[in-house]
């Protein structure tokens, strides 16, 4: 992901350096929107996921995405980044090694550390690209976590029992140690009140008439 996508097909090492784990800080009442079918979206997100605190995420190096405008005439942020990418690709990138400047390739250049966190938005041509509403955060490379790091798990309500059984006793247990505590399971299609009540441990009969 990121601003360096134009080099993904010409530099495999650089492409690998731009692989990320993606998160969203979308408010609970809007989580259902993440699972909707949206025109021009490259992937269809399914209603399954894991929930962490932002404090935990920051300790792991997860960082908010910076959305930069690529609308024609608004290149004051993207143009410098593109020039640095081009220079690095042509072999002009340098960095300090043991106090001395050393020439490096695109994948190891300083700009390659930044571009995974730059996401284009705007309308450079016919199609408008606007994903800033997703409030995306990213982690460059793989991200490891413990089950105890989770706050909740997203799963559709009508699939919860089967999902929980598979996770704790069946297929998932073949690959991962079962969790030591019971998760809060949330349906992303629920409203905010229902989610908060579930996280607080309110009995379902006392939640009220909230969707």
C-alpha positions as a printed NumPy array, in Angstrom:
array([[  0.   ,   0.   ,   0.   ],
       [  0.992,   3.637,  -0.239],
       [  2.25 ,   6.371,  -2.494],
       [  4.96 ,   4.258,  -4.113],
       [  2.548,   2.017,  -6.023],
       [  3.912,   3.124,  -9.411],
       [  7.138,   1.224,  -8.601],
       [  5.53 ,  -1.996,  -7.4  ],
       [  5.865,  -3.753, -10.756],
       [  9.396,  -2.553, -11.54 ],
       [ 11.084,  -3.205,  -8.194],
       [ 10.077,  -6.385,  -6.36 ],
       [ 12.191,  -5.614,  -3.295],
       [ 10.57 ,  -2.2  ,  -2.972],
       [  7.114,  -3.732,  -3.345],
       [  7.873,  -6.117,  -0.477],
       [  9.029,  -3.198,   1.662],
       [  5.629,  -1.537,   1.206],
       [  3.549,  -4.45 ,   2.522],
       [  1.467,  -3.422,   5.515],
       [ -1.118,  -4.595,   8.033],
       [ -4.108,  -2.242,   7.906],
       [ -6.358,  -1.033,  10.727],
       [ -9.179,   1.456,  11.086],
       [-10.249,   3.721,  13.943],
       [-13.743,   4.101,  12.488],
       [-16.215,   4.931,  15.316],
       [-18.315,   1.967,  16.458],
       [-21.522,   3.399,  15.002],
       [-19.921,   3.461,  11.542],
       [-18.131,   0.091,  11.528],
       [-20.891,  -1.447,   9.376],
       [-19.816,   0.846,   6.526],
       [-16.481,  -0.952,   6.268],
       [-18.288,  -4.102,   5.101],
       [-20.471,  -2.457,   2.458],
       [-19.895,  -2.957,  -1.264],
       [-18.302,   0.271,  -2.483],
       [-17.746,   1.195,  -6.114],
       [-14.082,   1.232,  -7.253],
       [-12.892,  -0.477,  -4.078],
       [-10.175,  -3.049,  -4.805],
       [-11.245,  -5.475,  -2.063],
       [-14.506,  -6.446,  -0.392],
       [-14.04 ,  -6.463,   3.379],
       [-15.824,  -9.257,   5.226],
       [-17.535,  -8.77 ,   8.645],
       [-14.761, -10.488,  10.621],
       [-11.954,  -8.799,  12.491],
       [ -9.984,  -8.22 ,  15.659],
       [-10.033,  -5.179,  17.934],
       [ -7.063,  -3.65 ,  19.765],
       [ -6.58 ,  -0.466,  21.743],
       [ -4.798,   2.372,  19.968],
       [ -2.287,   2.523,  22.818],
       [ -1.312,  -1.107,  22.194],
       [ -1.126,  -0.447,  18.446],
       [  1.179,   2.52 ,  18.893],
       [  3.533,   0.471,  21.037],
       [  3.803,  -1.985,  18.137],
       [  4.669,   0.754,  15.625],
       [  1.213,   1.127,  14.074],
       [  0.801,   4.688,  12.756],
       [ -2.055,   6.733,  11.277],
       [ -2.037,   7.048,   7.497],
       [ -1.338,  10.485,   6.048],
       [ -3.741,  11.209,   3.193],
       [ -2.137,  13.41 ,   0.531],
       [ -4.101,  15.145,  -2.206],
       [ -3.294,  14.09 ,  -5.788],
       [ -5.903,  16.356,  -7.39 ],
       [ -4.349,  18.196, -10.334],
       [ -2.685,  21.322,  -9.005],
       [ -2.468,  19.993,  -5.436],
       [  0.904,  18.268,  -5.763],
       [  2.728,  20.187,  -3.035],
       [  3.057,  16.986,  -0.942],
       [  3.108,  14.247,  -3.564],
       [  5.586,  15.839,  -5.969],
       [  8.521,  15.967,  -3.495],
       [  7.841,  12.34 ,  -2.499],
       [  7.681,  11.269,  -6.152],
       [ 10.973,  13.04 ,  -6.884],
       [ 12.654,  11.241,  -3.975],
       [ 11.258,   7.899,  -5.146],
       [ 12.569,   8.515,  -8.653],
       [ 15.996,   9.525,  -7.362],
       [ 16.198,   6.41 ,  -5.175],
       [ 15.094,   4.177,  -8.047],
       [ 17.811,   5.668, -10.277],
       [ 20.461,   4.92 ,  -7.664],
       [ 20.828,   8.326,  -6.075],
       [ 19.597,   7.487,  -2.57 ],
       [ 22.087,   7.661,   0.274],
       [ 22.028,   7.07 ,   4.005],
       [ 24.442,   7.22 ,   6.925],
       [ 26.317,   3.998,   7.718],
       [ 28.811,   4.184,  10.596],
       [ 29.02 ,   7.942,  10.181],
       [ 29.625,   7.855,   6.428],
       [ 27.208,   8.403,   3.565],
       [ 26.543,   5.207,   1.617],
       [ 24.526,   4.683,  -1.571],
       [ 21.513,   2.34 ,  -1.168],
       [ 18.745,   0.914,  -3.337],
       [ 15.113,   2.01 ,  -3.469],
       [ 13.817,  -0.643,  -1.056],
       [ 16.22 ,   0.517,   1.681],
       [ 16.001,   4.248,   1.01 ],
       [ 14.64 ,   6.676,   3.617],
       [ 11.645,   7.533,   1.416],
       [ 10.682,   3.829,   1.309],
       [ 10.153,   3.988,   5.076],
       [  7.603,   6.772,   4.652],
       [  5.616,   5.862,   1.536],
       [  3.62 ,   2.981,   3.118],
       [  2.002,   5.623,   5.327],
       [  1.196,   8.088,   2.496],
       [ -2.139,   7.335,   0.815],
       [ -3.291,   9.331,  -2.243],
       [ -6.706,  11.001,  -2.263],
       [ -8.473,  13.359,  -4.641],
       [ -9.275,  13.391,  -8.344],
       [ -6.262,  13.341, -10.657],
       [ -8.319,  12.131, -13.625],
       [-11.833,  10.769, -14.164],
       [-12.223,   8.713, -10.972],
       [-12.244,  10.331,  -7.564],
       [-10.242,   8.517,  -4.889],
       [-11.506,   9.224,  -1.382],
       [-10.727,   6.747,   1.389],
       [ -9.779,   9.149,   4.185],
       [-13.118,   8.42 ,   5.887],
       [-11.719,   4.969,   6.773],
       [ -9.335,   6.613,   9.285],
       [ -6.712,   4.052,   8.417],
       [ -3.659,   3.102,  10.477],
       [ -0.872,   0.848,   9.176],
       [  1.987,  -1.304,  10.371],
       [  4.843,  -1.91 ,   7.934],
       [  5.56 ,  -5.629,   7.621],
       [  4.172,  -8.486,   9.699],
       [  2.544,  -7.844,  13.075],
       [  2.578, -10.395,  15.9  ],
       [  0.116, -10.334,  18.8  ],
       [ -1.08 , -12.431,  21.727],
       [ -4.729, -13.391,  22.197],
       [ -4.671, -11.439,  25.454],
       [ -3.963,  -8.267,  23.437],
       [ -7.445,  -8.381,  21.902],
       [-10.285,  -6.215,  23.156],
       [-12.948,  -7.928,  21.03 ],
       [-13.572,  -9.978,  17.909],
       [-15.92 ,  -8.968,  15.084],
       [-18.118, -11.754,  13.752],
       [-21.71 , -11.747,  12.422],
       [-24.251, -12.583,  15.136],
       [-25.729, -15.503,  13.187],
       [-22.264, -17.052,  12.79 ],
       [-20.985, -16.504,  16.303],
       [-21.675, -19.936,  17.833],
       [-20.131, -21.83 ,  14.932],
       [-17.206, -19.405,  14.771],
       [-16.523, -19.71 ,  18.508],
       [-16.7  , -23.501,  18.39 ],
       [-14.312, -23.663,  15.44 ],
       [-11.931, -21.235,  17.068],
       [-11.738, -22.838,  20.491],
       [-12.106, -26.511,  19.647],
       [-11.654, -27.132,  15.97 ],
       [ -9.734, -25.84 ,  12.994],
       [ -8.169, -22.766,  14.612],
       [ -6.852, -24.793,  17.553],
       [ -4.731, -26.808,  15.136],
       [ -2.646, -23.717,  14.419],
       [ -2.996, -21.498,  17.483],
       [ -3.152, -22.073,  21.211],
       [ -6.747, -21.508,  22.399],
       [ -7.316, -18.167,  24.149],
       [ -7.159, -18.164,  27.941],
       [-10.238, -16.007,  28.289],
       [-13.571, -15.521,  26.574],
       [-13.677, -12.767,  23.967],
       [-16.302, -10.1  ,  23.527],
       [-17.895, -10.924,  20.188],
       [-19.369,  -7.982,  18.286],
       [-21.404,  -7.958,  15.096],
       [-20.153,  -5.027,  12.957],
       [-23.751,  -4.45 ,  11.839],
       [-24.857,  -3.666,  15.379],
       [-25.385,  -0.101,  16.508],
       [-23.093,   1.629,  18.98 ],
       [-25.385,   1.088,  21.994],
       [-25.488,  -2.668,  21.449],
       [-21.714,  -2.862,  21.103],
       [-21.055,  -0.827,  24.23 ],
       [-23.547,  -2.925,  26.206],
       [-21.833,  -6.114,  25.048],
       [-18.362,  -4.789,  25.926],
       [-19.688,  -3.797,  29.368],
       [-21.132,  -7.266,  29.956],
       [-24.759,  -6.119,  30.1  ],
       [-27.131,  -9.149,  29.808],
       [-28.797,  -9.31 ,  26.399],
       [-32.266,  -9.004,  27.962],
       [-31.243,  -5.674,  29.505],
       [-29.706,  -4.118,  26.414],
       [-32.945,  -2.545,  25.269],
       [-34.496,  -2.042,  21.826],
       [-31.243,  -1.152,  20.089],
       [-30.267,  -2.787,  16.8  ]])
